[in-house]
Amino acid sequence: MQTNLFVCCLLLLCSALGEAATRKPKKQPVPDAGSTAKAEPEAEAPAPQVKTLARGWGDSIEWIQTYEEALAKSRETRKPLMVIHHLEDCPFSQELKKAFAADAMAQKLASEDFIMLNVVHPVADENQSPDGFYVPRVMFVDPSMTVRTDLAGRYSNRLYAYEAGDIPELITNMKKAKILLHTEL
């Protein structure tokens, strides 16, 4: 019972953080040009960080921008699609991202054998959330556009969830997605 309560609280927290991250910041008032008030010297702004499609999941991987583009590229190249659902402010997503980016085998498989997409907003395909909208969640889609619900993680209450320590399980499912692809198509 406590585990379910903990998971519910965690999902609510990640959801709230995701909503807060998507809100637009309020505009700061602009001082009037004719104002006699002494202007404060502007603090030097930090150099803007370039946001890439990798979002920290692996810069050597070719990432696709949208789910629709990823599906089309999967069909065209006959490679499976791996979709990573995550939130920038979710601590579990951050830990999984670090573990995934640090694992050489995961990076190699992702860059050579998959069409890769990581999303911070829900996709329109309801098949991408067969058991809920929790994060992090990893789904595989074969080139026939079938979501591979048979390639699940080790958790019975969040079938497609992976934690930082679950990278070996994720790699196993990546290999299965690749092998099943070649035997079924």
Secondary structure, 3 states (H helix, E strand, C coil): CHHHHHHHHHHHHHHHHHHHHHCCCCCCCCCCCCCCCCCCCCCCCCCCCCCCCCCCCCCCCCECCCHHHHHHHHHHHCCCEEEEECCCCCHHHHHHHHHHHHCHHHHHHHHHHCEEEEECCCCCCHHHCCCCCCCCEEEEECCCCCECCCCCCCCCCCCCCCCHHHHHHHHHHHHHHHHHHHHHC
